[in-house]
Amino acid sequence: MTDRISNLDAHLGYWLRFVSNHVSQAFARKLQDKSVTVAEWVVMRRLFGTRGVAPSLLADHIGMTRGAITKLVDRLIDRELVTRRADPQDGRGQTLALTARGRALVPQLAALADDNDAEFFRPLTVQERRVLRHLLGRLVEQNELKIVPVD
């Protein structure tokens, strides 16, 4: 009966998760030096280059609950990386934006993300990386995946 059970490493999902975990954990360790979590990085990167975003819109883009976004943003506000202000178009709403300190930190964090990718995907040629990116993008599109991974 056990000869009909596929090996764990016969599954593409196993290999994707294996690589993903190692890439993500290495990135999380790099971010620790900057006192930022991966989830906080995702929020900051989404806010970078905007004048302000409603918390509900940010939650939808990232695929998190509004409560989870509020907790993340509160931590970033406490560290003076993000501000929360009344929406100028709708006094009842709020907008989130990076502070000058937050804007200055994002390029440093992006460089860490770039370095992390370069480190892990160095064994692949440029063409192989393009193919891998294309295939993963196709899977995201075909499976209508929307939630941005933050952990």
Long-range contacts (C-beta under 8 A, 24 or more apart in sequence): 19-120, 20-149, 22-120, 23-116, 23-117, 23-120, 24-149, 24-151, 26-116, 26-119, 26-120, 27-112, 27-113, 27-116, 30-112, 30-115, 30-116, 31-109, 31-112, 34-105, 34-108, 34-109, 34-112, 35-79, 36-105, 36-109, 38-150, 38-151, 39-72, 39-150, 39-151, 40-72, 40-75, 40-76, 40-81, 41-109, 41-113, 42-148, 42-150, 43-69, 43-72, 43-73, 43-76, 43-82, 44-76, 44-81, 44-82, 44-98, 44-102, 44-105, 44-106, 44-109, 45-106, 45-109, 45-110, 47-82, 47-96, 47-97, 47-98, 47-102, 48-98, 48-103, 48-106, 50-97, 51-95, 51-97, 52-85, 52-87, 52-95, 52-96, 52-97, 53-95, 53-96, 53-97, 54-87, 54-93, 54-94, 54-95, 54-96, 55-84, 55-94, 55-96, 58-96, 61-148, 62-147, 62-148, 62-150, 63-146, 63-147, 63-148, 64-147, 64-150, 76-102, 81-105
